[in-house]
Amino acid sequence: MSKKKHLKENISESKSAEEEVVVASEDAGDTTLPAKEEKNSEKALKNDKAKDAKQDKNAKKKEKKPKEKKLARKAKETVSELKKVTWPGFGEVCKKTGVVLAVVLIFALVLFGLDTLFGYLFGLLT
C-alpha cells in the first residue's frame, strides 16, 4: 500500500472517529472528549505512525540500488555541475599565476634573510 493512500485512510478513519465522538458527546450535552478516549486515540495514532515508519524503512532497504548505478549517477551529476562552472580565460590564469609566483619569491627572500640573520647572530653567541 502506498504511503499517500495509507495516510488518506488514516485521515478518513480519524475524521469518522471524531465525528462519532462529537455526536455522542452532543447527545450527552458535553462538548469535550473524555480523557481516556483522547489518550486512546493518540496512542492509536502513534502506533500507526510507528508502523508506517517501519514499513518505510523496510521498503527503502528493499529498494537499495547497486553501487554501480550509484557511481554512474554520481559521475553524471559531477559532470553536469562542472558544466555550470565559469572557467577563467587564459589571460586571467596567467595574471594570477604571476601574482602567486611573485608572492612566493618575496616570502622566499624574507625567509632567506631571516635565516641568514639568525645564523649570523648564533655565530656571534658561540
Phi, psi and omega in degrees: 000134182288159183295318181297316182296319180295318179295319179298319179296318179298318181295314181294322178295318181292324178295316181293323178294320178295318180298318179297319181292318180296316179298316180295320182287329177292323178296325182277349180088002180252131183261002180255154178277141174296148184298322182295319180293322178297315180296318180297317180292323177295318179296318180296319179295318178296319179297319178297317179296319180296318179296318179298319181296318179296318179296320179297318179296317180296322180293320179295321179297321181288332184271009182299135181268151176297155182298330181297317180293321179295318181294318179295318179296319180296320179296318178297318179296320179296315179297318180294324178290322179293333177291334181280344184289139174267108183275142179287156178282172183297317181299317179296320179296317180297318180298313183291326176295319178298319179297316180297315180296320179297315179296320179296317179296318179299313179294325178297316179294319179298313180295321178297318179296315178296320179297317180295316180298311180294327176295318179295314179297322178294324177295326178291327181287332183261000000 
